[in-house]
Amino acid sequence: MAGEEQRRAGARRAAGVVVALVLAGCGAQQPERVPTVADATPSGTRSSTAPAPESSSSGVSVPGPALPAATDSPQDVLTGLTTPWDLAFLPGGAALVTLRDPAQVLLLRDSGVVTLTGPGADELVSGTATGGEGGLLGIAVPPGDAGAGEPSDLPAGSLPVYLYRTTADGNEVVRTALDPDAGTLGPLVPVLTGIPAEGTHNGGRIVFGPDGHLHVATGDAQTSGASQDPGSLAGKILRVTADGEPAPGNPFPGSPVLSLGHRNVQGLAWHEDGTLVASEFGQNRLDELNAIRPGGNYGWPEVEGSGGAPDFVDPLVTWTTDVASPSGIAVTADAVYVAALRGARLWEVPWADGGVAGEPVAHLVGELGRLRHVAVGPDGALWVLTNNTDGRGEPREGDDRLVRLLPP
């Protein structure tokens, strides 16, 4: 079965410019572009981001970059990125960015941006299988107030970081210890293995929920029947403890599966009302935004979109595939924002009273090209990753980039 990126993509194009100003450190493998901190402040003066959590439960705080006030228009934060995929914020406001194909992690803090090194970084480069839609994908940091995911042997001054990556043996979630002062990652510790992998449909988003447990989005790995197989980790949303065990209260005893019947979930986020929302690639007709219910079956491959059987959960919103290819999502009090790849736009889905409250509205149509992820930053702004350098987009000068703007 052709993957959504293959069926929706144009021909592979040559990459664009290489930024000359080197601010990033060197990992075991050089990225194709050099990530550069952008200065978008017209006056040259900078204002601090809004207050972020000052420390994790381990007492570590990593200050974020000082940035100009966000506006209605996208402002560059980082440029010259190679296939960026996910974004996570640290206590104190610093940010981590994964680069899919170089299999590297960037740390953006008050002193600039560095490519993380150390034994864990070396393992990522040597052991991550890149190609197609696989590689280094999701990243998550446990909530600082819950202590979730912070192992007892965490080195002093470090923070736990979780990563989702593709290997020769399948997709997996690993944990590492970030030393923000040294700019290093400790050895990788497997947390959840055995997730089927293929050239497409690898899922990859990981997030900690309000319950402190890790939620993992997987794809069907080009085996659509696996989505309905409760014994397979493919085509599922999984809920596990910080050590990778099935979380207490899961709908299927002894299983990490929270929901099934998914084709390729790449966006996960919680509304403050407790709703877990997920974006999902359809095949040829309809992409989806779903509200996830424990034990819910979302129908793939029997159903694409709504209908099919009373036991299947219908999506909240569907889009035709030419305007979506939904990847990462962000949630504010009154909207869900969905980053669209093929659609090259940011979808705003109005939200109120526990559900969709109006027709979706498109923003940034064609302005930034393909959008891989969107997240709410510690400053309340939307932080958006573009995705034009993976051979399926049309790179522009400075691509790929991390930008921020006020929620529309």
C-alpha positions as CSV (number, residue, x, y, z in Angstrom):
1,M,0.0,0.0,0.0
2,A,1.4,3.4,-0.9
3,G,2.0,5.7,2.1
4,E,0.2,9.0,2.3
5,E,3.5,10.9,1.9
6,Q,4.2,8.9,-1.3
7,R,0.7,9.2,-2.8
8,R,0.5,12.9,-2.0
9,A,4.0,13.9,-2.8
10,G,5.6,15.5,-5.9
11,A,9.0,14.5,-7.3
12,R,12.0,14.8,-5.1
13,R,13.7,18.1,-5.3
14,A,17.1,19.4,-4.5
15,A,17.6,21.1,-1.1
16,G,18.0,24.8,-0.8
17,V,20.5,27.0,0.9
18,V,23.0,26.2,3.7
19,V,23.1,28.9,6.4
20,A,26.6,30.0,6.9
21,L,26.5,31.2,10.5
22,V,27.4,28.2,12.7
23,L,25.8,28.3,16.1
24,A,25.1,24.6,16.5
25,G,27.4,22.0,18.0
26,C,28.5,19.0,16.0
27,G,27.1,15.6,16.6
28,A,28.3,12.2,15.3
29,Q,26.7,13.1,12.0
30,Q,26.5,16.5,10.4
31,P,23.0,17.7,9.3
32,E,22.5,18.9,5.8
33,R,21.8,22.4,7.0
34,V,23.1,24.3,10.0
35,P,20.4,25.4,12.4
36,T,20.6,29.1,13.1
37,V,18.8,31.3,15.7
38,A,16.9,34.0,14.0
39,D,16.7,37.5,15.3
40,A,13.3,38.8,14.3
41,T,13.3,41.9,16.6
42,P,13.3,45.0,14.5
43,S,14.8,47.2,17.2
44,G,17.4,44.7,18.2
45,T,16.1,44.5,21.7
46,R,14.6,41.3,23.1
47,S,12.0,40.6,25.6
48,S,11.7,37.4,27.7
49,T,9.2,34.7,27.0
50,A,6.3,34.3,29.4
51,P,7.1,32.6,32.7
52,A,7.5,28.8,32.3
53,P,7.7,26.1,35.0
54,E,10.8,27.0,36.9
55,S,12.0,23.5,37.5
56,S,11.2,19.8,37.2
57,S,10.6,17.6,40.3
58,S,14.4,17.0,40.1
59,G,15.0,20.7,40.5
60,V,16.4,21.3,37.0
61,S,15.4,24.4,35.1
62,V,16.7,25.3,31.7
63,P,16.1,28.9,30.6
64,G,14.5,29.5,27.3
65,P,15.5,32.0,24.6
66,A,14.6,35.6,25.0
67,L,12.4,36.4,22.1
68,P,10.4,39.4,20.8
69,A,6.7,39.5,21.6
70,A,4.7,37.1,19.4
71,T,2.5,38.7,16.7
72,D,-0.2,37.6,14.4
73,S,2.4,36.9,11.7
74,P,4.9,34.0,11.9
75,Q,8.4,35.0,13.2
76,D,11.4,32.8,12.7
77,V,12.9,31.3,15.8
78,L,15.2,28.7,14.1
79,T,16.1,28.4,10.4
80,G,18.2,26.0,8.4
81,L,16.7,22.8,9.9
82,T,16.9,19.4,8.3
83,T,13.7,17.4,8.3
84,P,12.5,18.7,11.7
85,W,9.7,16.4,13.2
86,D,8.8,17.1,16.8
87,L,9.2,19.7,19.6
88,A,9.1,19.6,23.4
89,F,9.6,22.2,26.1
90,L,11.8,21.8,29.2
91,P,11.1,23.3,32.6
92,G,12.3,26.9,32.4
93,G,11.3,27.4,28.8
94,A,14.1,25.8,26.7
95,A,13.0,23.7,23.7
96,L,14.1,20.4,22.2
97,V,13.7,19.7,18.4
98,T,14.1,16.3,16.7
99,L,15.6,16.1,13.2
100,R,14.2,13.0,11.5
101,D,16.8,12.1,8.9
102,P,20.0,13.2,10.7
103,A,18.7,11.5,13.9
104,Q,19.8,14.4,16.0
105,V,18.3,16.5,18.8
106,L,18.7,20.2,19.1
107,L,18.6,22.2,22.3
108,L,17.4,25.8,22.1
109,R,18.0,27.7,25.3
110,D,19.0,31.2,26.4
111,S,22.6,30.9,25.1
112,G,21.6,29.7,21.6
113,V,21.1,26.4,19.8
114,V,23.3,23.3,20.0
115,T,23.2,19.9,18.5
116,L,23.3,17.5,21.5
117,T,26.2,15.1,21.8
118,G,27.2,12.3,24.2
119,P,26.7,8.5,24.1
120,G,22.9,8.7,23.6
121,A,23.4,11.1,20.7
122,D,25.9,8.7,19.1
123,E,23.5,5.8,19.6
124,L,20.7,7.7,17.9
125,V,22.9,8.3,14.8
126,S,24.3,4.8,14.6
127,G,21.1,2.9,15.5
128,T,18.3,4.9,13.9
129,A,17.1,3.6,10.5
130,T,16.3,6.6,8.3
131,G,14.5,6.5,5.0
132,G,11.0,7.0,3.9
133,E,9.0,8.3,6.8
134,G,11.0,6.6,9.4
135,G,13.9,8.0,11.5
136,L,14.0,10.0,14.7
137,L,10.4,11.1,15.3
138,G,8.7,12.0,18.5
139,I,10.1,13.5,21.7
140,A,8.5,14.0,25.1
141,V,9.5,15.4,28.5
142,P,7.7,14.1,31.7
143,P,5.6,16.7,33.5
144,G,7.8,18.3,36.2
145,D,5.1,18.4,38.9
146,A,4.3,14.7,38.6
147,G,7.8,13.1,38.7
148,A,6.6,10.7,36.0
149,G,9.4,9.2,34.0
150,E,12.1,10.4,36.4
151,P,14.1,7.2,37.2
152,S,15.7,6.9,40.6
153,D,19.1,6.6,38.9
154,L,18.8,9.9,37.0
155,P,22.1,11.7,37.2
156,A,22.2,14.9,39.2
157,G,21.5,17.9,37.1
158,S,19.8,15.9,34.4
159,L,16.3,15.6,32.9
160,P,14.6,12.5,31.5
161,V,13.7,12.7,27.8
162,Y,11.8,10.1,25.8
163,L,12.2,9.6,22.1
164,Y,10.4,7.5,19.4
165,R,12.6,6.2,16.6
166,T,12.8,3.7,13.8
167,T,15.4,0.9,14.0
168,A,16.3,-2.1,11.9
169,D,14.1,-4.2,14.3
170,G,11.1,-1.9,14.3
171,N,9.9,1.3,16.0
172,E,10.7,1.9,19.6
173,V,10.5,4.3,22.5
174,V,13.7,5.0,24.4
175,R,14.6,7.1,27.4
176,T,17.8,9.1,27.9
177,A,19.1,11.6,30.4
178,L,19.7,15.1,29.2
179,D,22.5,17.1,30.8
180,P,21.5,20.6,29.7
181,D,24.7,22.3,30.9
182,A,27.0,19.9,29.1
183,G,24.6,19.6,26.1
184,T,24.7,15.8,26.2
185,L,22.4,12.8,26.1
186,G,23.2,9.7,28.3
187,P,22.9,6.1,27.1
188,L,19.6,5.1,25.6
189,V,17.3,2.9,27.7
190,P,14.7,0.9,25.8
191,V,11.2,1.6,27.2
192,L,8.8,0.1,24.6
193,T,10.0,-2.0,21.7
194,G,8.3,-4.2,19.1
195,I,6.3,-1.5,17.3
196,P,6.1,-2.5,13.6
197,A,8.0,-0.3,11.2
198,E,7.9,0.3,7.5
199,G,8.9,2.9,5.0
200,T,5.6,4.7,5.7
201,H,2.9,4.7,8.3
202,N,5.1,4.8,11.4
203,G,3.1,7.1,13.6
204,G,5.6,8.6,16.0
205,R,4.1,11.2,18.3
206,I,4.6,10.6,22.0
207,V,3.2,12.7,24.8
208,F,2.7,12.5,28.6
209,G,-0.9,12.8,29.6
210,P,-2.4,14.6,32.6
211,D,-2.3,11.2,34.4
212,G,1.5,11.1,34.1
213,H,1.5,8.2,31.7
214,L,3.1,8.1,28.3
215,H,0.8,7.9,25.2
216,V,2.3,6.6,22.0
217,A,0.8,7.0,18.5
218,T,1.6,4.2,16.0
219,G,0.8,3.6,12.4
220,D,-0.3,0.4,10.6
221,A,3.2,0.0,9.0
222,Q,1.6,-0.8,5.7
223,T,-0.3,-3.8,7.1
224,S,-3.8,-2.5,7.4
225,G,-5.1,-5.6,9.1
226,A,-2.8,-5.1,12.1
227,S,-4.9,-2.1,13.1
228,Q,-7.8,-4.4,14.1
229,D,-5.5,-7.0,15.8
230,P,-5.5,-6.3,19.5
231,G,-2.2,-8.3,19.8
232,S,-0.3,-6.0,17.5
233,L,1.1,-2.6,18.5
234,A,0.6,-1.2,15.0
235,G,-2.3,1.1,14.2
236,K,-2.9,2.0,17.8
237,I,-2.7,4.6,20.5
238,L,-0.8,3.1,23.4
239,R,-0.8,4.1,27.1
240,V,2.2,3.0,29.2
241,T,4.0,3.8,32.4
242,A,7.3,5.7,32.3
243,D,9.0,2.3,32.2
244,G,6.9,1.0,29.3
245,E,4.5,-1.3,31.2
246,P,0.8,-1.2,30.4
247,A,-0.7,1.6,32.4
248,P,-3.1,0.9,35.2
249,G,-6.7,1.3,34.0
250,N,-6.1,0.5,30.4
251,P,-9.2,-0.9,28.7
252,F,-7.6,-4.3,27.8
253,P,-6.1,-6.0,30.8
254,G,-2.4,-6.5,30.5
255,S,-2.2,-4.6,27.2
256,P,-0.7,-1.2,26.4
257,V,-3.5,-0.5,23.9
258,L,-5.7,2.5,24.6
259,S,-7.5,2.6,21.2
260,L,-7.3,0.7,17.9
261,G,-8.4,0.8,14.3
262,H,-6.0,3.6,13.4
263,R,-4.2,4.0,10.1
264,N,-1.4,6.5,10.9
265,V,-1.8,8.8,14.0
266,Q,0.8,11.7,14.1
267,G,-0.9,14.1,16.4
268,L,-1.8,13.8,20.1
269,A,-2.9,16.5,22.5
270,W,-5.2,17.1,25.5
271,H,-7.7,19.8,26.0
272,E,-8.0,21.2,29.5
273,D,-11.5,19.6,29.7
274,G,-9.7,16.2,29.6
275,T,-10.4,15.2,26.0
276,L,-7.5,13.5,24.2
277,V,-7.6,14.5,20.5
278,A,-5.7,12.8,17.7
279,S,-5.0,13.6,14.1
280,E,-5.0,10.7,11.6
281,F,-4.0,10.3,7.9
282,G,-6.7,8.7,5.8
283,Q,-5.9,6.8,2.6
284,N,-7.5,8.3,-0.5
285,R,-10.6,10.2,0.6
286,L,-10.6,11.6,4.1
287,D,-8.2,12.6,6.9
288,E,-9.5,12.8,10.5
289,L,-9.5,14.5,13.8
290,N,-10.7,12.1,16.5
291,A,-11.6,12.3,20.2
292,I,-10.0,9.2,21.8
293,R,-12.1,7.0,24.0
294,P,-10.5,4.1,26.0
295,G,-11.1,1.0,24.1
296,G,-12.5,2.8,21.1
297,N,-12.2,1.3,17.7
298,Y,-11.7,3.9,14.9
299,G,-12.5,1.6,12.1
300,W,-9.4,1.3,9.8
301,P,-9.2,-0.5,7.4
302,E,-13.0,-1.1,7.3
303,V,-13.8,2.6,7.5
304,E,-12.1,5.8,6.2
305,G,-14.0,8.7,7.7
306,S,-17.5,8.2,9.3
307,G,-19.8,5.2,9.2
308,G,-19.3,1.6,8.6
309,A,-20.5,-0.1,11.8
310,P,-22.1,1.0,15.1
311,D,-19.1,-0.3,17.0
312,F,-16.7,2.2,15.2
313,V,-16.1,5.7,16.6
314,D,-16.8,8.4,14.1
315,P,-14.3,11.3,13.7
316,L,-15.0,14.8,15.0
317,V,-13.8,16.4,11.7
318,T,-12.8,15.1,8.3
319,W,-10.9,16.8,5.5
320,T,-10.4,15.7,1.9
321,T,-6.8,14.7,1.5
322,D,-5.8,17.6,-0.8
323,V,-6.2,20.1,2.0
324,A,-4.9,18.2,5.0
325,S,-2.4,15.3,5.6
326,P,-2.6,16.2,9.3
327,S,0.4,15.7,11.5
328,G,1.1,17.4,14.8
329,I,-1.7,19.2,16.8
330,A,-1.9,21.8,19.6
331,V,-4.8,22.6,21.9
332,T,-5.8,25.9,23.5
333,A,-8.9,26.6,25.6
334,D,-11.0,27.4,22.5
335,A,-9.5,25.6,19.6
336,V,-7.5,22.7,18.3
337,Y,-4.8,23.6,15.8
338,V,-3.7,21.0,13.2
339,A,-0.5,21.2,11.1
340,A,-1.2,20.1,7.5
341,L,1.5,18.6,5.3
342,R,0.0,18.3,1.8
343,G,-2.5,21.0,2.6
344,A,0.3,23.4,3.5
345,R,-1.8,25.2,6.1
346,L,-2.7,25.4,9.8
347,W,-6.3,24.3,10.5
348,E,-8.1,25.9,13.5
349,V,-11.0,23.8,14.8
350,P,-13.2,25.8,17.2
351,W,-13.8,24.0,20.5
352,A,-16.3,24.5,23.3
353,D,-18.2,22.5,25.8
354,G,-16.2,19.3,25.2
355,G,-16.4,19.2,21.5
356,V,-16.2,20.9,18.1
357,A,-18.0,24.3,18.1
358,G,-17.8,25.4,14.5
359,E,-16.4,24.8,11.0
360,P,-12.6,24.5,10.7
361,V,-10.8,27.6,9.5
362,A,-7.6,27.5,7.4
363,H,-4.6,29.8,8.2
364,L,-1.2,30.3,6.7
365,V,-2.4,28.7,3.4
366,G,0.8,28.2,1.4
367,E,2.6,30.8,3.4
368,L,5.2,28.4,5.0
369,G,4.7,25.3,2.8
370,R,4.2,21.9,4.5
371,L,3.6,22.0,8.2
372,R,4.8,19.1,10.4
373,H,4.0,20.1,13.9
374,V,2.4,22.8,16.1
375,A,2.7,23.2,19.8
376,V,1.7,25.8,22.4
377,G,4.8,27.3,23.9
378,P,5.5,28.5,27.4
379,D,4.8,32.0,26.2
380,G,1.3,31.1,25.0
381,A,2.2,31.4,21.3
382,L,1.9,28.7,18.7
383,W,5.3,27.2,17.7
384,V,5.2,25.7,14.2
385,L,7.7,23.4,12.5
386,T,7.8,23.4,8.7
387,N,8.6,20.3,6.6
388,N,9.9,21.3,3.2
389,T,13.3,19.6,3.2
390,D,12.4,15.9,3.1
391,G,12.2,15.7,-0.7
392,R,8.5,16.1,-0.8
393,G,8.2,19.8,-0.4
394,E,9.7,22.9,-2.1
395,P,12.4,24.3,0.2
396,R,12.5,28.1,0.4
397,E,15.4,30.2,1.6
398,G,16.0,29.4,5.2
399,D,13.9,26.2,5.3
400,D,13.2,24.3,7.3
401,R,12.2,26.6,10.1
402,L,10.6,26.9,13.5
403,V,8.3,29.9,13.7
404,R,6.0,31.3,16.4
405,L,2.8,33.4,16.2
406,L,-0.2,34.3,18.3
407,P,-3.0,31.8,18.1
408,P,-5.3,33.1,15.3
